[in-house]
């Protein structure tokens, strides 16, 4: 099938699953393990109304490690999809990577192109869903999410869970950092002109006195480059 012309391609909001859409949990394996964050549905509905594709991209190394299988993952994702649907949010797709180099299942114990920080999941979604990556966003709670989004050509926002150090290189540097997922959605909405202005200069406490080193040269702190209000789309 011929891919849509670039000017007709859709925008997308790519979302990590654990720690971004749902509360983080060590290798969740049952539907009830996926608990949505409070307050995220209104922001997701806003992007849905604006024509954004809502696409989850998630590493699921638990499959490679033998903790659960594809059937269990499908049940979890059916639960997640239904929980969002009850709040008026429709996911366009969920893409997952089942691989891990240290997996217990030989066929899945490989280095692949889909496990974030590689951009393979986003590139596949762009092909299959007709997405313009340059007009899209990646939101996630670890720097591997950010690197995947940046390599795919998206803009990126990091949800701060207090787990990530200062990025060591440009590909791992988010355009913005958010206090939580609700704040991340507000940032993207403000930058896209879909919502009111919001604070764009948040940094994790451990980053505030640091300097991001791009290719071993010092640059201004991320917050200085972000500014404090939305930019014109």
Helices and strands as residue ranges (DSSP letters): G 6-8, E 12-15, G 31-33, H 41-49, E 53-59, H 61-64, H 70-85, E 93-97, G 106-108, H 120-129, G 133-135, E 137-140, H 143-152, E 155-159, G 170-172, E 176-178, H 181-191, G 205-207, E 213-214, E 217-218, H 222-226
